[in-house]
């Protein structure tokens, strides 16, 4: 397959910590893999990496090893459930703004090696609105904002959307409500966020769906397994599969943005600019 085939790059973010963003990233990745998509999950929480913990996988190498030339990106990939591949987080990438031209080229080449081997790259960002988070989000084709029923979740999600809209001209965002008690609660959370965004910003928000609060999610985390595999018939698993069907129907990028190299180039450009 040609490496020019577009890759869907999706950032999963939320502004606030504790909204279950990494759980959404992990289970969405597996649900897309179950739809026969080739999925790579990038742990972009460079300070508090937790994808490996959620999945009980041990990372021998990270992106830092790719940057220092000791291995290729393929050596870093860790196999996960349903055939997904995980790129473990690396503190080495925190110094993205200080990378030299050779390291830039190395990172771009490393990711372009993967370009013809995946359909979807899910980027699990850190919490907050740090420069690193903004870099990863700006470099992605699609942005999923995860919210939950806490006032600070809505205000932090709004702060992130406002920053991306007013400073970087991003205007399209998808929203997933997590840990909801009812379907109505999910829609209500979206409506709250949408109302304040429509009032003050020029953005387009789309509600993707909700993942209900489910005791099996907590049990799965304790067992270091994804809930979609550990409890496939749970309400949370059914909900994430519905969301995956929607995500799978999103249009693929049609321009240079569709190339995986473009994702990395853009990521490095935003880091160089100091955001």
N, C-alpha and C positions, 0 to 999 in steps of 0.2 A: 504494500500500500504506500502511496506517495506521502512524503513527509509534509506536503503542502495541505494535507487534509486538515480542516479547522479543528482545533481543540477547544472545548468549552471550559473556560477557566472561571470557577465560581468561588468567590470569597464568602466565608461564613463568619459574621462578626456580630457585635451587639452593643458596643459601648460599655456596658456594665459587666462585671464578673458575676458568676453564679447563676446565669440564665440558662445554663445547659447547652451552651454553644458547641462545645467539643463533642458532646453526646449526639447532637444533631448532625455534626460533620461526619462522625464515624458511621452512624447508622444510615445516613443518606448515601454515603459512599458505598456501603454494602448493598443497599436497596437498588442503587443504579447498576452495580455489578450483577445483581440478580436479574436485571433487565438486559444482560449480555453486553453491557458497556465496559470498556477497559478503563479502570479508574485508578488514579494515583491520588493519595491523600497526603498533602504537605502540612506538617505540623509547623505553623509559623508563629507559635507562641514561644519566642526565643528565650524568654526569661523563665517561664514555668511550663516547660513541655509536659504534656500529659496524655497524648495519644497512645504512647507506648504503655503507659500505666493502665489506661482504659481497656486496652486490648491484651494486656499481659505479654507484650513482646519485648525482646531484648535487642537493643540497637548496638551493634558492634562499631558501626561507623556512622558519621553524620555529614552534613554538607561541609563542615569545616575540613574534612579529609579530602573532599572534592576540590575545595579552594586551594589547599596546599599541594595539590597534585599527587597525593598518595593513592588515590583511587578514582574510578569513574562514577558517575551518578548511578549506573546500573549496580555497582558494588554496594551502594548505600541503601538501595530499595530493600525493604523488609516485607516479606509476604504476609498478608493479613487474611481475614475471613472472606470467603466467596471469591477469592482471587484478586482482591484489591492489593495494591502495593503502597507502602507507607514510606515517606521521606521523613526520617526523624529530625526533630528540631536540633539546632546547633547554636551554641553561644557564639561560635565563630562568625555567624552571619550578622550578629549584632553590630559588627564593625563595617557594615555594608558601605557606609559613607566614606570609609577610608580605603576601600579596595583600589588597587592600582589597575591600569588598563589591561594588563595581562590576566589579572584575576577576573576582571569583568568578562573578557573574552572567554576565559575558561568556564565561567558559570553559564554563559550563553551557549557555548558549544556543548556543555554537559547536558543542559536541558533539551537542546535540539536533537541530541542523540535519542531522546525519548519520544520525539515528536510523532513518529509513525507507529508508536507502540501504545498509545492511549487515546481515549476519546474525551475523557473528562478529568480535569485537575481540580480537586477540592482543596481550597486553602483555608485552614482553620487558624484564624488570627488570634492574637492575644486580646485580653480585655482592654478597655480604655480607648483613648484617641491619641496614642503616641505616634511619633513620626513613622515608626516601623509598621504599625497597624495601617496608617494612611497609605504608606508605600504599597503594601500588599493589596489593599482594596482598590487603589487607583489603577493598578496593573491588571486587574481582573476584568473579564467581560461582563460578569453578572455579580450582583451583591445581594446576599441574603442577610437581613437584619433579624436576629433572634430576640424576642421580647418575652417577658413573663409578667405576671400580675403583681408587680411592685411599682409604686410611684417612681422610684429612682430608675427603674428599667426603662420606662417611657421617656423620662427626661434625658437620660444618658443616650438612648437611641436617637432622640431628636437632636441632641448636641452633635453627635457623630454625623448625622445626615446634613445638618446645617453647615458644618465645617466642610464636608465634601462638596456640597452644593455651592456655597458662597465663595470658597477659596479655589475649588478645582473644577467647577462647572459640571459636576456629576448630577444627573437629574433622575435616573431611574433606579429604583430600589424595590426589592421583593421582601416581604415580611412573613416570618413564621412565628406564631405564638406557641410558647412551650409551657409545659406543666399546667395546662388549663384544667379547670374542674368541669367545664361544660363547653360545648361547641360555641354557645352564645358568648361565653367569656372570651374566647379567642377572637371572635368577630368584633366584640366590644373593645378589646385591647387595640386591634388594628384601627378601628374607627377613631379612638382617642388620638393615636399617633397621626393618623391621616388628617384629622381635623386641624391639629396645630400646624402640621406641615403645609397644608393647603392655605392656611391663613397667612403664614409668614414666609414661605419659600416657594420657589418655582420648581417643584419636583413632582414626579409621578410614582406613587406607591402602589404595589400590587400585593394583595393578600394571597399567599400561597397555601395556607392552611394552618392547622393546629395539631400539636402533639399533646394528648391528655396526660395529666398526672397519673402515674401508674407505679404501683409498688414494685412491679417486676423490674422497673428501670433501676431502682436502688439495689435490688438483689443482684442484678446483672453487673453493676459497677463493682459490687463487693467481690464478685467472682472473676472480675477482670475479663468480662465478655460483653460483646455488643448485645443489646436487648433484642434486636431483630433476629439474632441467631439463638440466643439463650431462651427467649420467650416469644417465638415467632407468631403465636396466636394472640398475644397481648394486644390491648387497645393501642398502646404506643407503637408497636410494630406495624399494625394495620394502618395507622395514621401516617407513619413515615413512608410506607410503600405508596400511599396515595399521593404524598408530596413528591416522591421520586418520579411518578408517572407524569406529573405536571412539569417538573424540572426537565425531564427527558424530551418534552415537547417544545421547549424553548428554542427559538431559531438559533442556528449556529452562526458565529461571526463570519462575515463575507469578505472582509478586507484583510490587510496585513495584520490586523489585530488578532486574526485567527491563528497565527503561527505561535507556537509555544516560545520560540525565541523572542518574539515581540513582548510576551509577558515578562521575560527576564530583563530584556533591554529597558522596558518601561519601569520595571522595579528598580533597576540600578540608576536610571535617570532621576527618579524621584528622590532616591537616597542621595545622589550627588548634589542635587539642588538644595539639600538640607531641608527638604519639604517646604 
